[in-house]
Structure formats: C-alpha cells, structure tokens
Amino acid sequence: MNYKTESRFTLGAGLKAFAFAGMLSCFIAAKPAEAQAQKYVQVMETATKDAKNVKDHWVTENDSVKITYHFWSEKGILSFAIHNKLTVPLFIDWEQSTFKSLGETFDYWPDNEPGKPEGIRADFHYDGPPVMPGHTATQGVGGAGANKNRTARLSEIEPNGDLIRSSYYIFPKPYFDMGAKYTSRHLALREDKSVMTLVYELDFHEKNTPLRFSNAVAYSTSEDFKSKGTLAAEFKLEKVTEMEARQFKNKSKESMEDAKNGSSPYASPRSFYVSVPAGQGVKK
C-alpha cells in the first residue's frame, strides 16, 4: 500500500474533504430528526346514540333494512353495508341519500356534481374499491350479494341481499390539531415493557365535539319511490390519541401497512386514523 499517496494533503483536497464531512454530518444529524417527525399516528374514536355496537361495528336497523358501518382506514372511509331484511326487492335512491361532515353535504349520485369537484369537496371523495365491513381499504372488495344498478341513481337489493358503498372520507385532513388541552401519560411500550413511551389524549363530550358526521340512506320497495323510508345515523368524534408509530403497531418489526390493515391493537371499525406529517401534531 502506498502510504505516501494516501497521506498527501493539499489545501484544495482539504477544503473538499472538510466540505464533504460537513455535508455528511448534516445529513446524519438531519435524518434522525426527520425520521422521528414521521413516526406519529393519531387514532380517532367515534361515538353515536343512533346505532348499536355489534361485534365492534356501528349497526343501525329497522324492520326493513340493516346498515353496518366500517371506518377503519386512513382519514376514515365511510363504508357501509346495506342489508335487505324483506322478502321483496329493496331500492336505494342515491340522490336522496346524503353524507355530511365538516359542514359539507353530499349525495351519492355523481350526476349531481358534474366534473371533478374542487377544493375541500374534492378531498372528501374516495375513489378506491368498496370496503366490506370486517376488511380494510387495501383489502377492498366489490359489492356483495345481489347489487343490480338499475340506473346511476337507483340500486336494487334482492331479498336478503347486501350492497356495499364506500364513497367519502370522514376527515380529509392531514392531522387533527389537539391544541393545548390534551393530557399526556407514559405507557410501557407494548413489545418491550422496559421502554416507556408518551401518549397524548384529548377527550370530547356531546357539546364540545369538533367533528360530527352523518349518513342517511333513502330506500323503498317500489322503484317509483311513491313511498319511502330513510335510515339515518349521526356520529361524533369522542377521542383523539396521538402516539409513536411503534406504539400504534402490534410489533415493532411489522410494517405500518400491516398495522393499518388491522393488526394494530388500536384498530376498530368504529375508529379511524391519520399519519401525522413531519413537523405537525403535538410531538413536533
């Protein structure tokens, strides 16, 4: 080995080496901070007086129809399965069926909103596959049971049949601003009880909840809708919990995709989550 060559040091080479070392140290110092800022998740729990908790799903029903809701996804996809309890076909009028959230009101008939929506209304639209209750957005499936689309506005559900709809996000925002009223507590990390992690929590009650959203489905046993019924439910945000991604996951070695697909101990069809962007949330 030629030690003389390796030990030669000129001013130009020294400056280049110094500059490179500085860039490298900045990169090494910046990377952990950036990674840390990306490691937080907010889980949002919902409550309602209009539906029952059945096997961890919100379910509302009457003598004619049963609707089962599923929210677990990024930003909360409002997914619901409609079950026809009758012995005759049931028709759903999507123009008369509505979804409301964050002051916006939508129906389910695309012809009423021609072209591509703009602004916040565009953020609400979910264009992926329908999500069956008990599944996740990435495990989306097509409509189940006998789902005959009579027109763009009407759908028919055969006796004892089902139809699934997934059209809108509940909370199309990057994160929830928890302000300064949250509480924090140390929890033992799920996988390693010797490691403590901070969890930030903010609870709401009926009067101060910052988010209410509702869904109403119009149905009839006649295609002309001379007589119709509506089954509606309103939901509210009850709790926000911000935590490290490693607390959100069931095991530190599993992927975030697995956690989001339902392996997370926080996963529930009655809740949804957002991945907090770098520099946002309580832990900035």
Secondary structure, DSSP 8 states (H G I E B T S, - for coil): --HHHHH---HHHHHHHHHHHHHHHHHHHHHHHHHHHT-EEEEEEEE-SSSEEETTEEEEE-SSEEEEEE--SBT-EEEEEEEE-SSS-EEEEEEEEEEEETTEEEES-GGGS-S---HHHHHHB--S----TTS-GGG-----S-EEESSSSEEEE-TT-EEEEEEEES--SS----TT--EEEEEE-SS-TTSEEEEEEEE--TTT-S-EEEEEEEEESSTT-SS-EEEEEEEEEEEEEEEEHHHHSSSTTS-HHHIIIIISTT--TTEEEEE--TT-SS--
